[in-house]
Amino acid sequence: MVRVTGTLVLAGTPIGDIADAPPRLASELESADIVAAEDTRRLRGLTRALGIHTTGRVVSYFEGNESARTPELVEALVGGARVLLVTDAGMPSVSDPGYRLVAAAVEQDIKVTAVPGPSAVLTALALSGLPVDRFCFEGFLPRKAGERLGRLREVADERRTLVYFEAPHRLDDTLAAMAEVFGAERRAAVCRELTKTYEEVKRGPLAELAAWAAEGVRGEITVVVEGAPETGPAELDAEELVRRVRVREEAGERRKEAIAAVAAEAGLPKREVFDAVVAAKNADASGPGKSKGLT
Protein backbone atom coordinates (compact mmCIF):
# COMPACT_ATOMS: atom_id res chain seq x y z
CA MET A 1 0.00 0.00 0.00
CA VAL A 2 1.36 3.41 -1.00
CA ARG A 3 1.83 5.77 1.93
CA VAL A 4 0.15 9.12 1.28
CA THR A 5 1.33 12.16 3.20
CA GLY A 6 0.79 15.87 2.94
CA THR A 7 3.12 18.59 1.70
CA LEU A 8 5.09 21.24 3.52
CA VAL A 9 5.26 24.48 1.55
CA LEU A 10 7.82 27.15 2.46
CA ALA A 11 6.50 30.44 1.13
CA GLY A 12 8.57 33.55 0.61
CA THR A 13 6.88 36.81 1.62
CA PRO A 14 7.73 40.41 0.66
CA ILE A 15 10.62 42.02 2.51
CA GLY A 16 9.10 45.44 1.92
CA ASP A 17 6.99 46.24 -1.12
CA ILE A 18 3.82 44.13 -1.09
CA ALA A 19 3.86 44.16 -4.91
CA ASP A 20 6.86 41.82 -4.70
CA ALA A 21 4.67 38.99 -3.38
CA PRO A 22 5.15 35.84 -5.47
CA PRO A 23 2.14 35.16 -7.74
CA ARG A 24 1.57 31.76 -6.12
CA LEU A 25 1.53 33.09 -2.59
CA ALA A 26 -2.13 34.16 -2.61
CA SER A 27 -3.43 30.84 -3.93
CA GLU A 28 -1.30 28.85 -1.48
CA LEU A 29 -2.54 30.94 1.45
CA GLU A 30 -6.15 30.43 0.38
CA SER A 31 -5.89 26.67 -0.17
CA ALA A 32 -3.58 25.48 2.65
CA ASP A 33 -5.08 23.23 5.31
CA ILE A 34 -2.83 24.85 7.92
CA VAL A 35 -0.97 28.15 7.74
CA ALA A 36 1.90 28.35 10.23
CA ALA A 37 2.92 31.98 10.63
CA GLU A 38 5.75 33.61 12.56
CA ASP A 39 3.34 36.38 13.56
CA THR A 40 -0.39 35.82 12.99
CA ARG A 41 -1.03 39.59 13.13
CA ARG A 42 1.47 40.18 10.34
CA LEU A 43 -0.22 37.37 8.42
CA ARG A 44 -3.58 39.12 8.69
CA GLY A 45 -1.99 42.30 7.35
CA LEU A 46 -0.50 40.35 4.45
CA THR A 47 -3.79 38.68 3.49
CA ARG A 48 -5.62 42.02 3.66
CA ALA A 49 -3.02 43.58 1.37
CA LEU A 50 -3.40 40.70 -1.07
CA GLY A 51 -7.18 40.88 -0.89
CA ILE A 52 -7.63 37.24 0.14
CA HIS A 53 -8.82 35.11 3.06
CA THR A 54 -7.28 31.97 4.52
CA THR A 55 -9.66 29.02 4.75
CA GLY A 56 -7.40 26.68 6.71
CA ARG A 57 -6.41 26.70 10.36
CA VAL A 58 -3.91 29.44 11.28
CA VAL A 59 -1.32 28.72 13.98
CA SER A 60 1.67 30.63 15.29
CA TYR A 61 5.13 29.24 14.62
CA PHE A 62 7.94 31.37 16.03
CA GLU A 63 11.22 30.96 17.88
CA GLY A 64 9.53 30.60 21.26
CA ASN A 65 7.22 27.72 20.31
CA GLU A 66 9.07 26.20 17.34
CA SER A 67 10.29 23.11 19.20
CA ALA A 68 6.92 22.39 20.81
CA ARG A 69 4.79 23.02 17.71
CA THR A 70 6.92 21.08 15.20
CA PRO A 71 5.62 17.59 16.23
CA GLU A 72 2.01 18.83 15.92
CA LEU A 73 2.63 20.08 12.39
CA VAL A 74 4.49 16.91 11.39
CA GLU A 75 1.55 14.85 12.65
CA ALA A 76 -0.78 16.89 10.43
CA LEU A 77 1.55 16.40 7.47
CA VAL A 78 1.69 12.66 8.04
CA GLY A 79 -2.10 12.73 8.05
CA GLY A 80 -2.17 14.31 4.59
CA ALA A 81 -2.45 18.04 5.34
CA ARG A 82 -0.93 20.75 3.18
CA VAL A 83 0.96 23.00 5.60
CA LEU A 84 2.09 26.44 4.48
CA LEU A 85 4.89 28.11 6.46
CA VAL A 86 5.42 31.87 6.28
CA THR A 87 7.62 34.24 8.25
CA ASP A 88 7.38 37.99 8.69
CA ALA A 89 9.54 38.65 5.62
CA GLY A 90 11.63 36.63 3.19
CA MET A 91 12.14 32.88 3.06
CA PRO A 92 11.37 30.67 6.07
CA SER A 93 14.37 29.00 7.78
CA VAL A 94 16.87 31.64 6.57
CA SER A 95 17.60 33.28 9.96
CA ASP A 96 13.89 32.68 10.64
CA PRO A 97 11.80 29.77 11.98
CA GLY A 98 11.53 26.78 9.69
CA TYR A 99 14.66 24.65 9.86
CA ARG A 100 13.33 22.34 12.58
CA LEU A 101 10.11 21.71 10.68
CA VAL A 102 11.90 21.05 7.39
CA ALA A 103 14.33 18.64 9.06
CA ALA A 104 11.47 16.81 10.81
CA ALA A 105 9.46 16.58 7.59
CA VAL A 106 12.44 15.22 5.66
CA GLU A 107 12.97 12.65 8.40
CA GLN A 108 9.40 11.43 7.81
CA ASP A 109 9.81 11.37 4.00
CA ILE A 110 7.26 14.15 3.65
CA LYS A 111 7.38 16.25 0.50
CA VAL A 112 8.83 19.72 1.03
CA THR A 113 8.49 22.39 -1.63
CA ALA A 114 8.72 26.17 -1.83
CA VAL A 115 7.11 29.27 -3.24
CA PRO A 116 10.25 31.26 -4.09
CA GLY A 117 10.15 34.85 -2.98
CA PRO A 118 12.14 37.95 -2.10
CA SER A 119 15.39 37.51 -0.21
CA ALA A 120 17.17 40.26 1.70
CA VAL A 121 20.44 38.33 1.33
CA LEU A 122 20.39 38.18 -2.45
CA THR A 123 18.89 41.64 -2.87
CA ALA A 124 21.59 43.25 -0.72
CA LEU A 125 24.30 41.25 -2.41
CA ALA A 126 23.15 42.36 -5.86
CA LEU A 127 22.93 46.03 -4.81
CA SER A 128 26.22 46.13 -2.90
CA GLY A 129 28.53 46.63 -5.85
CA LEU A 130 30.82 43.95 -4.39
CA PRO A 131 31.75 40.63 -6.04
CA VAL A 132 28.77 38.26 -6.22
CA ASP A 133 30.28 35.18 -7.87
CA ARG A 134 31.12 33.60 -4.48
CA PHE A 135 29.60 34.56 -1.15
CA CYS A 136 28.66 33.17 2.26
CA PHE A 137 25.80 34.14 4.56
CA GLU A 138 26.73 34.56 8.23
CA GLY A 139 23.33 35.56 9.64
CA PHE A 140 23.27 37.58 12.87
CA LEU A 141 26.48 38.05 14.86
CA PRO A 142 26.51 37.41 18.64
CA ARG A 143 25.33 40.31 20.78
CA LYS A 144 28.24 40.17 23.24
CA ALA A 145 31.31 42.10 22.09
CA GLY A 146 33.84 39.34 22.80
CA GLU A 147 31.80 36.66 21.07
CA ARG A 148 31.20 38.98 18.12
CA LEU A 149 34.92 39.61 17.68
CA GLY A 150 35.60 35.89 17.91
CA ARG A 151 33.07 35.09 15.20
CA LEU A 152 34.51 37.78 12.92
CA ARG A 153 38.05 36.50 13.44
CA GLU A 154 36.93 33.07 12.26
CA VAL A 155 36.30 34.55 8.79
CA ALA A 156 39.00 37.23 8.75
CA ASP A 157 40.77 35.51 5.84
CA GLU A 158 37.59 34.43 4.00
CA ARG A 159 37.91 35.49 0.36
CA ARG A 160 34.21 35.18 -0.46
CA THR A 161 31.90 38.15 -0.01
CA LEU A 162 30.24 38.05 3.43
CA VAL A 163 26.58 38.85 4.15
CA TYR A 164 25.21 39.62 7.62
CA PHE A 165 21.92 40.66 9.21
CA GLU A 166 22.12 43.19 12.03
CA ALA A 167 19.84 45.15 14.33
CA PRO A 168 20.03 48.93 13.79
CA HIS A 169 20.97 49.70 17.42
CA ARG A 170 24.01 47.38 17.17
CA LEU A 171 25.12 48.42 13.69
CA ASP A 172 27.78 50.94 14.75
CA ASP A 173 29.42 48.49 17.16
CA THR A 174 29.34 45.73 14.56
CA LEU A 175 30.88 47.88 11.83
CA ALA A 176 33.58 49.08 14.25
CA ALA A 177 34.36 45.46 15.15
CA MET A 178 34.52 44.56 11.46
CA ALA A 179 36.91 47.45 10.83
CA GLU A 180 39.10 46.19 13.67
CA VAL A 181 39.20 42.58 12.46
CA PHE A 182 38.94 42.93 8.67
CA GLY A 183 40.77 46.23 8.31
CA ALA A 184 39.52 49.82 8.24
CA GLU A 185 39.72 50.03 4.44
CA ARG A 186 37.83 46.81 3.65
CA ARG A 187 34.90 47.73 1.39
CA ALA A 188 31.34 47.13 2.53
CA ALA A 189 27.74 48.12 1.92
CA VAL A 190 25.00 48.74 4.47
CA CYS A 191 21.60 48.03 2.91
CA ARG A 192 18.69 49.55 4.83
CA GLU A 193 14.93 49.14 4.38
CA LEU A 194 15.30 47.18 1.12
CA THR A 195 12.35 47.65 -1.30
CA LYS A 196 10.65 50.00 1.19
CA THR A 197 9.96 53.73 0.88
CA TYR A 198 13.19 54.80 2.60
CA GLU A 199 15.48 52.25 0.98
CA GLU A 200 19.14 53.23 1.26
CA VAL A 201 22.44 51.58 0.32
CA LYS A 202 25.50 53.15 1.95
CA ARG A 203 28.81 52.00 0.46
CA GLY A 204 32.36 52.67 1.61
CA PRO A 205 35.27 51.48 3.77
CA LEU A 206 34.29 49.83 7.05
CA ALA A 207 35.76 52.59 9.23
CA GLU A 208 33.84 55.24 7.30
CA LEU A 209 30.60 53.26 7.57
CA ALA A 210 31.13 52.76 11.31
CA ALA A 211 31.45 56.53 11.80
CA TRP A 212 28.29 57.08 9.75
CA ALA A 213 26.34 54.48 11.73
CA ALA A 214 27.39 56.05 15.05
CA GLU A 215 24.99 58.90 14.29
CA GLY A 216 22.08 56.46 14.45
CA VAL A 217 20.44 54.24 11.84
CA ARG A 218 16.90 52.88 11.66
CA GLY A 219 15.21 50.05 9.81
CA GLU A 220 15.96 46.52 8.69
CA ILE A 221 19.69 46.14 8.03
CA THR A 222 21.74 43.81 5.82
CA VAL A 223 25.52 44.28 5.71
CA VAL A 224 27.64 43.06 2.80
CA VAL A 225 31.43 42.93 3.27
CA GLU A 226 34.12 42.41 0.67
CA GLY A 227 36.12 39.20 1.04
CA ALA A 228 39.76 39.18 2.09
CA PRO A 229 42.18 40.15 -0.69
CA GLU A 230 44.21 37.48 -2.42
CA THR A 231 47.63 38.55 -1.22
CA GLY A 232 50.90 37.00 -2.25
CA PRO A 233 54.02 36.55 -0.10
CA ALA A 234 55.50 39.89 -1.12
CA GLU A 235 52.35 41.73 0.00
CA LEU A 236 52.28 40.32 3.54
CA ASP A 237 54.31 42.52 5.85
CA ALA A 238 55.32 41.52 9.38
CA GLU A 239 52.30 43.23 10.91
CA GLU A 240 49.90 41.25 8.72
CA LEU A 241 51.69 37.97 9.48
CA VAL A 242 51.39 38.66 13.21
CA ARG A 243 47.72 39.58 12.81
CA ARG A 244 46.99 36.28 11.09
CA VAL A 245 48.76 34.32 13.81
CA ARG A 246 46.78 36.24 16.45
CA VAL A 247 43.48 35.46 14.71
CA ARG A 248 44.27 31.75 14.68
CA GLU A 249 45.40 31.76 18.31
CA GLU A 250 42.24 33.49 19.42
CA ALA A 251 40.26 30.85 17.53
CA GLY A 252 41.93 28.18 19.69
CA GLU A 253 45.08 27.11 17.82
CA ARG A 254 48.41 26.76 19.60
CA ARG A 255 50.99 29.33 18.56
CA LYS A 256 53.27 26.77 16.92
CA GLU A 257 50.46 25.44 14.72
CA ALA A 258 49.22 28.96 13.98
CA ILE A 259 52.68 30.03 12.80
CA ALA A 260 52.98 26.95 10.59
CA ALA A 261 49.55 27.54 9.06
CA VAL A 262 50.21 31.22 8.36
CA ALA A 263 53.57 30.40 6.82
CA ALA A 264 51.91 27.83 4.54
CA GLU A 265 49.20 30.32 3.50
CA ALA A 266 51.77 33.00 2.72
CA GLY A 267 54.26 30.68 1.04
CA LEU A 268 56.97 31.74 3.50
CA PRO A 269 59.43 29.85 5.70
CA LYS A 270 58.08 29.22 9.18
CA ARG A 271 61.15 30.97 10.59
CA GLU A 272 60.16 34.25 8.94
CA VAL A 273 56.71 34.19 10.54
CA PHE A 274 58.22 33.11 13.87
CA ASP A 275 60.65 36.04 13.77
CA ALA A 276 57.76 38.47 13.12
CA VAL A 277 55.88 37.08 16.12
CA VAL A 278 58.96 37.34 18.37
CA ALA A 279 59.56 40.92 17.24
CA ALA A 280 55.95 41.82 18.04
CA LYS A 281 56.25 40.18 21.46
CA ASN A 282 59.44 42.15 22.19
CA ALA A 283 57.69 45.35 21.12
CA ASP A 284 54.91 44.53 23.59
CA ALA A 285 57.47 44.16 26.36
CA SER A 286 59.18 47.45 25.52
CA GLY A 287 56.23 49.62 26.49
CA PRO A 288 52.48 50.28 26.11
CA GLY A 289 51.00 51.22 22.77
CA LYS A 290 53.99 50.08 20.72
CA SER A 291 52.85 46.70 19.48
CA LYS A 292 50.37 45.46 16.94
CA GLY A 293 51.10 41.85 17.79
CA LEU A 294 51.11 39.17 20.44
CA THR A 295 51.76 38.97 24.15
ZAMARGU-4260 file (C-alpha; in steps of 0.2 Angstrom, whole numbers, plus 5000, padded with zeros to 4 digits):
<rodrens>
0) 5000/5000/5000 | 5007/5017/4995 | 5009/5029/5010 | 5001/5046/5006 | 5007/5061/5016
5) 5004/5079/5015 | 5016/5093/5009 | 5025/5106/5018 | 5026/5122/5008 | 5039/5136/5012
10) 5032/5152/5006 | 5043/5168/5003 | 5034/5184/5008 | 5039/5202/5003 | 5053/5210/5013
15) 5045/5227/5010 | 5035/5231/4994 | 5019/5221/4995 | 5019/5221/4975 | 5034/5209/4976
20) 5023/5195/4983 | 5026/5179/4973 | 5011/5176/4961 | 5008/5159/4969 | 5008/5165/4987
25) 4989/5171/4987 | 4983/5154/4980 | 4993/5144/4993 | 4987/5155/5007 | 4969/5152/5002
30) 4971/5133/4999 | 4982/5127/5013 | 4975/5116/5027 | 4986/5124/5040 | 4995/5141/5039
35) 5009/5142/5051 | 5015/5160/5053 | 5029/5168/5063 | 5017/5182/5068 | 4998/5179/5065
40) 4995/5198/5066 | 5007/5201/5052 | 4999/5187/5042 | 4982/5196/5043 | 4990/5212/5037
45) 4997/5202/5022 | 4981/5193/5017 | 4972/5210/5018 | 4985/5218/5007 | 4983/5203/4995
50) 4964/5204/4996 | 4962/5186/5001 | 4956/5176/5015 | 4964/5160/5023 | 4952/5145/5024
55) 4963/5133/5034 | 4968/5134/5052 | 4980/5147/5056 | 4993/5144/5070 | 5008/5153/5076
60) 5026/5146/5073 | 5040/5157/5080 | 5056/5155/5089 | 5048/5153/5106 | 5036/5139/5102
65) 5045/5131/5087 | 5051/5116/5096 | 5035/5112/5104 | 5024/5115/5089 | 5035/5105/5076
70) 5028/5088/5081 | 5010/5094/5080 | 5013/5100/5062 | 5022/5085/5057 | 5008/5074/5063
75) 4996/5084/5052 | 5008/5082/5037 | 5008/5063/5040 | 4990/5064/5040 | 4989/5072/5023
80) 4988/5090/5027 | 4995/5104/5016 | 5005/5115/5028 | 5010/5132/5022 | 5024/5141/5032
85) 5027/5159/5031 | 5038/5171/5041 | 5037/5190/5043 | 5048/5193/5028 | 5058/5183/5016
90) 5061/5164/5015 | 5057/5153/5030 | 5072/5145/5039 | 5084/5158/5033 | 5088/5166/5050
95) 5069/5163/5053 | 5059/5149/5060 | 5058/5134/5048 | 5073/5123/5049 | 5067/5112/5063
100) 5051/5109/5053 | 5059/5105/5037 | 5072/5093/5045 | 5057/5084/5054 | 5047/5083/5038
105) 5062/5076/5028 | 5065/5063/5042 | 5047/5057/5039 | 5049/5057/5020 | 5036/5071/5018
110) 5037/5081/5003 | 5044/5099/5005 | 5042/5112/4992 | 5044/5131/4991 | 5036/5146/4984
115) 5051/5156/4980 | 5051/5174/4985 | 5061/5190/4990 | 5077/5188/4999 | 5086/5201/5009
120) 5102/5192/5007 | 5102/5191/4988 | 5094/5208/4986 | 5108/5216/4996 | 5122/5206/4988
125) 5116/5212/4971 | 5115/5230/4976 | 5131/5231/4986 | 5143/5233/4971 | 5154/5220/4978
130) 5159/5203/4970 | 5144/5191/4969 | 5151/5176/4961 | 5156/5168/4978 | 5148/5173/4994
135) 5143/5166/5011 | 5129/5171/5023 | 5134/5173/5041 | 5117/5178/5048 | 5116/5188/5064
140) 5132/5190/5074 | 5133/5187/5093 | 5127/5202/5104 | 5141/5201/5116 | 5157/5211/5110
145) 5169/5197/5114 | 5159/5183/5105 | 5156/5195/5091 | 5175/5198/5088 | 5178/5179/5090
150) 5165/5175/5076 | 5173/5189/5065 | 5190/5182/5067 | 5185/5165/5061 | 5181/5173/5044
155) 5195/5186/5044 | 5204/5178/5029 | 5188/5172/5020 | 5190/5177/5002 | 5171/5176/4998
160) 5160/5191/5000 | 5151/5190/5017 | 5133/5194/5021 | 5126/5198/5038 | 5110/5203/5046
165) 5111/5216/5060 | 5099/5226/5072 | 5100/5245/5069 | 5105/5249/5087 | 5120/5237/5086
170) 5126/5242/5068 | 5139/5255/5074 | 5147/5242/5086 | 5147/5229/5073 | 5154/5239/5059
175) 5168/5245/5071 | 5172/5227/5076 | 5173/5223/5057 | 5185/5237/5054 | 5196/5231/5068
180) 5196/5213/5062 | 5195/5215/5043 | 5204/5231/5042 | 5198/5249/5041 | 5199/5250/5022
185) 5189/5234/5018 | 5175/5239/5007 | 5157/5236/5013 | 5139/5241/5010 | 5125/5244/5022
190) 5108/5240/5015 | 5093/5248/5024 | 5075/5246/5022 | 5076/5236/5006 | 5062/5238/4994
195) 5053/5250/5006 | 5050/5269/5004 | 5066/5274/5013 | 5077/5261/5005 | 5096/5266/5006
200) 5112/5258/5002 | 5127/5266/5010 | 5144/5260/5002 | 5162/5263/5008 | 5176/5257/5019
205) 5171/5249/5035 | 5179/5263/5046 | 5169/5276/5036 | 5153/5266/5038 | 5156/5264/5057
210) 5157/5283/5059 | 5141/5285/5049 | 5132/5272/5059 | 5137/5280/5075 | 5125/5294/5071
215) 5110/5282/5072 | 5102/5271/5059 | 5085/5264/5058 | 5076/5250/5049 | 5080/5233/5043
220) 5098/5231/5040 | 5109/5219/5029 | 5128/5221/5029 | 5138/5215/5014 | 5157/5215/5016
225) 5171/5212/5003 | 5181/5196/5005 | 5199/5196/5010 | 5211/5201/4997 | 5221/5187/4988
230) 5238/5193/4994 | 5255/5185/4989 | 5270/5183/5000 | 5277/5199/4994 | 5262/5209/5000
235) 5261/5202/5018 | 5272/5213/5029 | 5277/5208/5047 | 5261/5216/5055 | 5250/5206/5044
240) 5258/5190/5047 | 5257/5193/5066 | 5239/5198/5064 | 5235/5181/5055 | 5244/5172/5069
245) 5234/5181/5082 | 5217/5177/5074 | 5221/5159/5073 | 5227/5159/5092 | 5211/5167/5097
250) 5201/5154/5088 | 5210/5141/5098 | 5225/5136/5089 | 5242/5134/5098 | 5255/5147/5093
255) 5266/5134/5085 | 5252/5127/5074 | 5246/5145/5070 | 5263/5150/5064 | 5265/5135/5053
260) 5248/5138/5045 | 5251/5156/5042 | 5268/5152/5034 | 5260/5139/5023 | 5246/5152/5017
265) 5259/5165/5014 | 5271/5153/5005 | 5285/5159/5017 | 5297/5149/5029 | 5290/5146/5046
270) 5306/5155/5053 | 5301/5171/5045 | 5284/5171/5053 | 5291/5166/5069 | 5303/5180/5069
275) 5289/5192/5066 | 5279/5185/5081 | 5295/5187/5092 | 5298/5205/5086 | 5280/5209/5090
280) 5281/5201/5107 | 5297/5211/5111 | 5288/5227/5106 | 5275/5223/5118 | 5287/5221/5132
285) 5296/5237/5128 | 5281/5248/5132 | 5262/5251/5131 | 5255/5256/5114 | 5270/5250/5104
290) 5264/5234/5097 | 5252/5227/5085 | 5256/5209/5089 | 5256/5196/5102 | 5259/5195/5121
</rodrens>
